[in-house]
Amino acid sequence: MRSASFLPLKQASVLPGFGVTLGYTLLYLGLLVLLPLGALVAKASGIGFAGIIAVALEPRVAAALWTSFSISLVAAGVASLFGLLVAWVLTRYDFPGRRIVDAIVDLPFALPTAVAGIALAALYAPNGWVGAFLDPLGLKVAYTPAGIFIALVFIGLPFAVRTVQPLIAEIERELEEASATLGASRWRTVWSVLLPPLLPGVLTGFALAFARAVGEYGSVIFIAGNLPYVSEIAPLLIVIKLSEYDYTGATVIATIMLAISFSALLAINLIQAWSRKRFGHV
């Protein structure tokens, strides 16, 4: 009997070409992903680990990183929640204009980020259509961290909807009927029957929305106000460093963002893998 250590690298498949496709995959990842990231880390490491920590602890840099990651985290959570509701409505209900609403969900994908930022800023400005009603109440959205939150939810919602929508379509209605027949309440049915198969998709949408939000630039700078220590995001600070010819500072901030983003996405993927094993949906 062949021992486990001599098992083939690949599993048998009816389609040939494993070597070619694997080589292309590694070449693609190496040239377009790993090489640029490696160059970024190598450039930043020139000042040493102590230098990187010193840059990260600079008040302005720390404030910008906190603004980017904290608001991105909250915005991704809100986008995931409302994305689940939107996906449920678009999948389970048939109403006039449903196809139009379904197409509108993808609008942030196609809309240039600068156009989205200008539109949101004009909408939520004190003299805008929405801001005009909020300003008398003392609520300011444009040119505040709240504006950043609105922009990040706007660009993250399509990811949350599209990742969970196919999973909702696969859930058989008979499962809900069986749960109701057995005496389960509506909330019990949602919690025990519907959420377990949807949870991996919700986490995937959350991860995609968070990753997009952290690096978002165009739609944020027009509505954020860009005040240091208040509404300045890390990507804008990188651009400022580059305009000042401080390439080392820019690469260090980018490396810090890369490390934090990678750690956050790794944690999300581990939670997603756990949820699949926990609820039996591999």
C-alpha positions as a LaTeX table, in Angstrom:
\begin{tabular}{lrrr}
\hline
Residue & $x$ (\AA) & $y$ (\AA) & $z$ (\AA) \\
\hline
Met1 & 0.00 & 0.00 & 0.00 \\
Arg2 & 1.29 & 3.45 & $-0.90$ \\
Ser3 & 1.99 & 5.55 & 2.18 \\
Ala4 & 0.44 & 8.98 & 2.71 \\
Ser5 & 3.80 & 10.68 & 2.09 \\
Phe6 & 3.82 & 9.42 & $-1.51$ \\
Leu7 & 0.35 & 10.62 & $-2.39$ \\
Pro8 & 0.29 & 12.60 & $-5.66$ \\
Leu9 & 0.37 & 16.38 & $-5.50$ \\
Lys10 & $-2.83$ & 16.72 & $-7.50$ \\
Gln11 & $-6.05$ & 14.77 & $-7.51$ \\
Ala12 & $-7.20$ & 12.96 & $-10.61$ \\
Ser13 & $-9.21$ & 15.05 & $-13.03$ \\
Val14 & $-10.85$ & 14.44 & $-16.40$ \\
Leu15 & $-9.43$ & 17.74 & $-17.67$ \\
Pro16 & $-5.69$ & 17.88 & $-18.46$ \\
Gly17 & $-3.37$ & 20.83 & $-18.07$ \\
Phe18 & $-2.67$ & 20.93 & $-14.35$ \\
Gly19 & 1.01 & 21.79 & $-14.83$ \\
Val20 & 0.32 & 24.63 & $-17.28$ \\
Thr21 & $-2.47$ & 26.17 & $-15.25$ \\
Leu22 & $-0.53$ & 25.85 & $-12.00$ \\
Gly23 & 2.49 & 27.50 & $-13.59$ \\
Tyr24 & 0.35 & 30.34 & $-14.94$ \\
Thr25 & $-1.27$ & 30.80 & $-11.53$ \\
Leu26 & 2.05 & 31.00 & $-9.73$ \\
Leu27 & 3.48 & 33.32 & $-12.40$ \\
Tyr28 & 0.43 & 35.58 & $-12.17$ \\
Leu29 & 0.52 & 35.73 & $-8.38$ \\
Gly30 & 4.27 & 36.25 & $-8.36$ \\
Leu31 & 4.50 & 39.06 & $-10.93$ \\
Leu32 & 1.26 & 40.94 & $-10.27$ \\
Val33 & 0.72 & 40.40 & $-6.55$ \\
Leu34 & 3.72 & 39.17 & $-4.59$ \\
Leu35 & 6.43 & 41.12 & $-6.43$ \\
Pro36 & 4.86 & 44.58 & $-5.94$ \\
Leu37 & 3.99 & 43.81 & $-2.33$ \\
Gly38 & 7.50 & 42.48 & $-1.74$ \\
Ala39 & 9.01 & 45.64 & $-3.21$ \\
Leu40 & 6.76 & 47.73 & $-0.96$ \\
Val41 & 7.83 & 45.85 & 2.17 \\
Ala42 & 11.49 & 45.94 & 1.13 \\
Lys43 & 11.34 & 49.72 & 0.64 \\
Ala44 & 9.68 & 50.24 & 4.01 \\
Ser45 & 12.08 & 47.91 & 5.82 \\
Gly46 & 14.95 & 50.21 & 4.93 \\
Ile47 & 14.31 & 52.24 & 8.07 \\
Gly48 & 14.11 & 49.16 & 10.27 \\
Phe49 & 11.36 & 47.79 & 12.48 \\
Ala50 & 11.89 & 50.53 & 15.07 \\
Gly51 & 11.47 & 53.16 & 12.36 \\
Ile52 & 8.22 & 51.59 & 11.16 \\
Ile53 & 6.85 & 51.58 & 14.71 \\
Ala54 & 7.91 & 55.20 & 15.13 \\
Val55 & 6.04 & 56.21 & 11.98 \\
Ala56 & 2.95 & 54.25 & 13.05 \\
Leu57 & 2.94 & 56.02 & 16.42 \\
Glu58 & 3.10 & 59.50 & 14.91 \\
Pro59 & $-0.12$ & 61.24 & 16.03 \\
Arg60 & $-1.24$ & 62.18 & 12.53 \\
Val61 & $-0.48$ & 58.75 & 11.07 \\
Ala62 & $-2.12$ & 56.94 & 13.99 \\
Ala63 & $-5.21$ & 59.14 & 13.69 \\
Ala64 & $-5.47$ & 58.51 & 9.94 \\
Leu65 & $-5.06$ & 54.75 & 10.37 \\
Trp66 & $-7.67$ & 54.69 & 13.13 \\
Thr67 & $-10.09$ & 56.69 & 10.99 \\
Ser68 & $-9.66$ & 54.40 & 7.99 \\
Phe69 & $-9.87$ & 51.06 & 9.76 \\
Ser70 & $-12.47$ & 51.85 & 12.40 \\
Ile71 & $-14.93$ & 53.45 & 9.99 \\
Ser72 & $-14.26$ & 50.74 & 7.39 \\
Leu73 & $-15.03$ & 48.04 & 9.96 \\
Val74 & $-18.31$ & 49.64 & 11.01 \\
Ala75 & $-19.29$ & 50.43 & 7.41 \\
Ala76 & $-18.61$ & 46.84 & 6.31 \\
Gly77 & $-20.78$ & 45.54 & 9.15 \\
Val78 & $-23.66$ & 47.85 & 8.24 \\
Ala79 & $-23.28$ & 47.04 & 4.54 \\
Ser80 & $-23.38$ & 43.31 & 5.34 \\
Leu81 & $-26.55$ & 43.66 & 7.40 \\
Phe82 & $-28.45$ & 45.76 & 4.91 \\
Gly83 & $-26.96$ & 43.80 & 2.01 \\
Leu84 & $-28.51$ & 40.64 & 3.46 \\
Leu85 & $-31.90$ & 42.35 & 3.66 \\
Val86 & $-31.64$ & 43.73 & 0.12 \\
Ala87 & $-30.56$ & 40.35 & $-1.25$ \\
Trp88 & $-33.47$ & 38.65 & 0.53 \\
Val89 & $-36.01$ & 41.08 & $-0.92$ \\
Leu90 & $-34.59$ & 40.82 & $-4.44$ \\
Thr91 & $-34.50$ & 37.02 & $-4.30$ \\
Arg92 & $-37.68$ & 36.10 & $-2.45$ \\
Tyr93 & $-40.16$ & 38.77 & $-3.57$ \\
Asp94 & $-41.50$ & 39.65 & $-6.99$ \\
Phe95 & $-42.59$ & 43.28 & $-7.34$ \\
Pro96 & $-42.79$ & 45.89 & $-10.11$ \\
Gly97 & $-39.37$ & 47.31 & $-10.92$ \\
Arg98 & $-37.46$ & 44.48 & $-9.23$ \\
Arg99 & $-35.06$ & 44.11 & $-12.17$ \\
Ile100 & $-34.36$ & 47.83 & $-12.12$ \\
Val101 & $-33.61$ & 47.75 & $-8.40$ \\
Asp102 & $-31.42$ & 44.70 & $-8.93$ \\
Ala103 & $-29.44$ & 46.57 & $-11.59$ \\
Ile104 & $-29.09$ & 49.65 & $-9.38$ \\
Val105 & $-27.30$ & 47.52 & $-6.78$ \\
Asp106 & $-24.37$ & 47.16 & $-9.19$ \\
Leu107 & $-24.17$ & 50.90 & $-9.86$ \\
Pro108 & $-21.28$ & 51.53 & $-7.39$ \\
Phe109 & $-19.25$ & 48.94 & $-9.34$ \\
Ala110 & $-19.52$ & 50.89 & $-12.59$ \\
Leu111 & $-19.65$ & 54.44 & $-11.24$ \\
Pro112 & $-16.27$ & 56.22 & $-11.07$ \\
Thr113 & $-15.37$ & 56.77 & $-7.44$ \\
Ala114 & $-14.80$ & 60.49 & $-7.94$ \\
Val115 & $-18.31$ & 60.86 & $-9.39$ \\
Ala116 & $-19.74$ & 58.98 & $-6.41$ \\
Gly117 & $-17.86$ & 61.21 & $-3.99$ \\
Ile118 & $-19.02$ & 64.41 & $-5.67$ \\
Ala119 & $-22.62$ & 63.16 & $-5.78$ \\
Leu120 & $-22.61$ & 62.18 & $-2.11$ \\
Ala121 & $-20.98$ & 65.46 & $-1.08$ \\
Ala122 & $-23.58$ & 67.46 & $-3.01$ \\
Leu123 & $-26.38$ & 65.36 & $-1.55$ \\
Tyr124 & $-25.32$ & 65.58 & 2.09 \\
Ala125 & $-23.86$ & 69.10 & 2.06 \\
Pro126 & $-25.68$ & 71.63 & 4.27 \\
Asn127 & $-27.45$ & 72.98 & 1.16 \\
Gly128 & $-27.96$ & 69.55 & $-0.44$ \\
Trp129 & $-31.21$ & 67.63 & $-0.83$ \\
Val130 & $-30.63$ & 65.59 & 2.32 \\
Gly131 & $-28.24$ & 67.89 & 4.18 \\
Ala132 & $-30.77$ & 70.75 & 4.04 \\
Phe133 & $-33.11$ & 68.72 & 6.26 \\
Leu134 & $-30.35$ & 67.50 & 8.59 \\
Asp135 & $-28.60$ & 70.84 & 9.12 \\
Pro136 & $-31.44$ & 72.48 & 11.11 \\
Leu137 & $-31.33$ & 69.45 & 13.42 \\
Gly138 & $-27.64$ & 69.99 & 14.07 \\
Leu139 & $-26.66$ & 66.87 & 12.13 \\
Lys140 & $-23.69$ & 67.27 & 9.79 \\
Val141 & $-22.74$ & 64.47 & 7.44 \\
Ala142 & $-20.65$ & 66.01 & 4.69 \\
Tyr143 & $-17.07$ & 66.93 & 5.61 \\
Thr144 & $-17.19$ & 64.83 & 8.80 \\
Pro145 & $-16.36$ & 61.19 & 9.66 \\
Ala146 & $-20.05$ & 60.47 & 9.13 \\
Gly147 & $-19.56$ & 61.35 & 5.47 \\
Ile148 & $-16.76$ & 58.79 & 5.25 \\
Phe149 & $-19.10$ & 56.20 & 6.73 \\
Ile150 & $-21.82$ & 56.98 & 4.16 \\
Ala151 & $-19.35$ & 56.72 & 1.27 \\
Leu152 & $-17.92$ & 53.41 & 2.48 \\
Val153 & $-21.36$ & 51.87 & 2.95 \\
Phe154 & $-22.24$ & 53.03 & $-0.55$ \\
Ile155 & $-19.28$ & 51.29 & $-2.17$ \\
Gly156 & $-19.48$ & 48.20 & 0.06 \\
Leu157 & $-23.18$ & 47.36 & $-0.31$ \\
Pro158 & $-22.89$ & 45.62 & $-3.73$ \\
Phe159 & $-20.30$ & 43.18 & $-2.36$ \\
Ala160 & $-22.59$ & 42.23 & 0.52 \\
Val161 & $-25.60$ & 41.76 & $-1.76$ \\
Arg162 & $-23.96$ & 39.77 & $-4.53$ \\
Thr163 & $-22.10$ & 37.32 & $-2.29$ \\
Val164 & $-25.18$ & 36.26 & $-0.34$ \\
Gln165 & $-27.83$ & 36.48 & $-3.07$ \\
Pro166 & $-27.00$ & 33.13 & $-4.75$ \\
Leu167 & $-27.07$ & 31.39 & $-1.36$ \\
Ile168 & $-30.55$ & 32.70 & $-0.64$ \\
Ala169 & $-31.72$ & 31.41 & $-4.01$ \\
Glu170 & $-30.44$ & 27.92 & $-3.14$ \\
Ile171 & $-32.36$ & 27.66 & 0.14 \\
Glu172 & $-35.44$ & 25.53 & $-0.42$ \\
Arg173 & $-38.70$ & 27.01 & 0.80 \\
Glu174 & $-39.71$ & 23.56 & 2.03 \\
Leu175 & $-37.20$ & 23.93 & 4.86 \\
Glu176 & $-39.00$ & 27.00 & 6.14 \\
Glu177 & $-42.36$ & 25.28 & 5.80 \\
Ala178 & $-41.07$ & 22.23 & 7.66 \\
Ser179 & $-39.74$ & 24.44 & 10.45 \\
Ala180 & $-43.10$ & 26.19 & 10.77 \\
Thr181 & $-44.90$ & 22.84 & 10.72 \\
Leu182 & $-42.77$ & 21.64 & 13.65 \\
Gly183 & $-43.89$ & 24.66 & 15.65 \\
Ala184 & $-40.85$ & 26.91 & 15.35 \\
Ser185 & $-41.44$ & 30.64 & 15.51 \\
Arg186 & $-40.35$ & 32.94 & 12.70 \\
Trp187 & $-37.28$ & 34.12 & 14.60 \\
Arg188 & $-36.40$ & 30.52 & 15.44 \\
Thr189 & $-36.67$ & 29.60 & 11.77 \\
Val190 & $-34.48$ & 32.51 & 10.76 \\
Trp191 & $-31.86$ & 31.72 & 13.40 \\
Ser192 & $-31.74$ & 27.93 & 13.00 \\
Val193 & $-32.70$ & 27.31 & 9.36 \\
Leu194 & $-31.83$ & 30.38 & 7.30 \\
Leu195 & $-28.78$ & 31.98 & 8.90 \\
Pro196 & $-26.44$ & 28.94 & 9.11 \\
Pro197 & $-26.14$ & 28.43 & 5.33 \\
Leu198 & $-25.98$ & 32.19 & 4.76 \\
Leu199 & $-23.33$ & 32.98 & 7.36 \\
Pro200 & $-20.27$ & 32.08 & 5.20 \\
Gly201 & $-21.60$ & 34.29 & 2.40 \\
Val202 & $-22.29$ & 37.14 & 4.82 \\
Leu203 & $-18.73$ & 36.89 & 6.14 \\
Thr204 & $-17.36$ & 36.84 & 2.59 \\
Gly205 & $-19.33$ & 39.97 & 1.73 \\
Phe206 & $-18.10$ & 41.59 & 4.94 \\
Ala207 & $-14.48$ & 40.78 & 4.07 \\
Leu208 & $-14.83$ & 42.15 & 0.52 \\
Ala209 & $-16.59$ & 45.31 & 1.70 \\
Phe210 & $-13.98$ & 45.86 & 4.41 \\
Ala211 & $-11.08$ & 45.35 & 1.99 \\
Arg212 & $-12.61$ & 47.76 & $-0.51$ \\
Ala213 & $-13.40$ & 50.34 & 2.18 \\
Val214 & $-9.89$ & 50.39 & 3.66 \\
Gly215 & $-8.30$ & 51.31 & 0.34 \\
Glu216 & $-11.07$ & 53.58 & $-0.91$ \\
Tyr217 & $-9.91$ & 57.05 & $-1.95$ \\
Gly218 & $-11.89$ & 58.73 & $-4.70$ \\
Ser219 & $-15.36$ & 58.62 & $-3.19$ \\
Val220 & $-14.12$ & 59.60 & 0.28 \\
Ile221 & $-11.94$ & 62.67 & $-0.24$ \\
Phe222 & $-14.82$ & 64.73 & $-1.65$ \\
Ile223 & $-17.12$ & 64.16 & 1.32 \\
Ala224 & $-14.65$ & 63.65 & 4.19 \\
Gly225 & $-13.39$ & 67.19 & 4.68 \\
Asn226 & $-9.86$ & 65.75 & 5.03 \\
Leu227 & $-9.09$ & 67.43 & 8.34 \\
Pro228 & $-6.00$ & 66.00 & 10.07 \\
Tyr229 & $-6.82$ & 64.14 & 13.29 \\
Val230 & $-10.54$ & 64.32 & 12.41 \\
Ser231 & $-11.49$ & 63.06 & 8.96 \\
Glu232 & $-8.21$ & 62.38 & 7.20 \\
Ile233 & $-7.92$ & 58.83 & 5.86 \\
Ala234 & $-4.70$ & 56.84 & 5.50 \\
Pro235 & $-4.78$ & 56.62 & 1.66 \\
Leu236 & $-4.96$ & 60.42 & 1.49 \\
Leu237 & $-2.02$ & 60.68 & 3.85 \\
Ile238 & $-0.04$ & 58.40 & 1.56 \\
Val239 & $-0.79$ & 60.71 & $-1.38$ \\
Ile240 & 0.27 & 63.70 & 0.70 \\
Lys241 & 3.56 & 61.99 & 1.58 \\
Leu242 & 4.17 & 61.26 & $-2.10$ \\
Ser243 & 3.46 & 64.87 & $-3.06$ \\
Glu244 & 6.06 & 65.92 & $-0.49$ \\
Tyr245 & 8.56 & 63.43 & $-1.99$ \\
Asp246 & 8.57 & 61.50 & 1.27 \\
Tyr247 & 8.58 & 58.12 & $-0.47$ \\
Thr248 & 9.83 & 56.26 & 2.58 \\
Gly249 & 7.04 & 57.64 & 4.74 \\
Ala250 & 4.45 & 56.74 & 2.11 \\
Thr251 & 5.70 & 53.18 & 1.75 \\
Val252 & 5.84 & 52.73 & 5.53 \\
Ile253 & 2.20 & 53.82 & 5.92 \\
Ala254 & 1.23 & 51.55 & 3.02 \\
Thr255 & 3.09 & 48.64 & 4.63 \\
Ile256 & 1.33 & 49.23 & 7.94 \\
Met257 & $-2.02$ & 49.24 & 6.14 \\
Leu258 & $-1.03$ & 46.04 & 4.35 \\
Ala259 & $-0.13$ & 44.31 & 7.62 \\
Ile260 & $-3.33$ & 45.38 & 9.38 \\
Ser261 & $-5.52$ & 44.49 & 6.38 \\
Phe262 & $-3.89$ & 41.08 & 5.97 \\
Ser263 & $-4.34$ & 40.30 & 9.66 \\
Ala264 & $-7.98$ & 41.37 & 9.60 \\
Leu265 & $-8.78$ & 39.38 & 6.45 \\
Leu266 & $-6.97$ & 36.34 & 7.85 \\
Ala267 & $-9.07$ & 36.52 & 11.00 \\
Ile268 & $-12.25$ & 36.85 & 8.95 \\
Asn269 & $-11.31$ & 33.85 & 6.81 \\
Leu270 & $-10.61$ & 31.76 & 9.92 \\
Ile271 & $-14.02$ & 32.70 & 11.32 \\
Gln272 & $-15.60$ & 31.84 & 7.97 \\
Ala273 & $-13.91$ & 28.42 & 7.92 \\
Trp274 & $-15.05$ & 27.80 & 11.49 \\
Ser275 & $-18.63$ & 28.75 & 10.63 \\
Arg276 & $-18.67$ & 26.31 & 7.72 \\
Lys277 & $-17.49$ & 23.45 & 9.92 \\
Arg278 & $-19.70$ & 24.50 & 12.82 \\
Phe279 & $-22.92$ & 24.63 & 10.84 \\
Gly280 & $-22.09$ & 21.81 & 8.45 \\
His281 & $-21.95$ & 23.85 & 5.23 \\
Val282 & $-18.51$ & 23.14 & 3.73 \\
\hline
\end{tabular}
